Amino acid sequence: VLYKEELGTGTPTPVTPEIERVRRNQEHISSVLYKEGLGTGTPTPVTPEMERVRRNQENISSVLYKEGLGVGTPVPVTPEMERVKRNQENFSSVLYKEELGTGTPTPVTPEIERVRRNQEHFSSVLYKEELGTGTPTPVPPEIERVRRNQEHISSVSYKEELGTGTPPPVTPEIERVRRNQEHISSVL
């Protein structure tokens, strides 16, 4: 928005042959003007290749591809086709439960019991339910050192004891960058 605000009057440039060439190209590229000066075309004879392409286009068309459809030849239903048809019915998201019979219960084996207990331990809700009291361990110097390092790394505590900084001197380069940022800024 602001990149034109402090724009001066500018210096007019002479119209050179290069500028003329670019202007003409812009007119040709224009989506409005590219048909304006269109003359009459030269008709080309219809070749067998053009006829073939035209017929193919008609066949590809989503409307016309069934128009000249002749009588088909029936194919016998093979066991393979029957198998595929049954599989398609099994895959169906609607029909796969329709003719569901009664299940056969499996006995609860020690292995199933073990898996059930493990699942309870994995549960995000139950894994802390029956938590007993812990045994405190002494804090060795290594753990103390790691704890202090974590406090320095922490995103909360790293600014707590921050001293005052020394601002860098404003150089001409910094001033130039600041002005460019103001021109680029879409907010200001």
Secondary structure, DSSP 8 states (H G I E B T S, - for coil): -GGGTT----------HHHHHHHHHHHHH-TTGGGTT----------HHHHHHHHHHHHH-TTGGGTT----------HHHHHHHHHHHHH-TTGGGTT----------HHHHHHHHHHHHH-TTGGGTT----------HHHHHHHHHHHHH-TTGGGTT----------HHHHHHHHHHHHH-S--
